[in-house]
Amino acid sequence: MSKSKNSSSKVFEKKLDLLIKRFEEQKGIINSYVKREREWKKDKLLHKKEVNRLEKILKKVTDE
């Protein structure tokens, strides 16, 4: 009885370790995606500000 109980706990331990490793991998993938998404949004915002600034300059030049 104790042998099968011991072996089943070892199997459970291995499965738990695999799940934890998989979770850590997925967490890393998600974190890198979130980081890239934030950088993309920041760049998009900076580009939008630059476009607006250039449009204002163009409008001033064409109005004169």
Residue pairs with C-beta under 8 A, 6 or more apart in sequence:
none
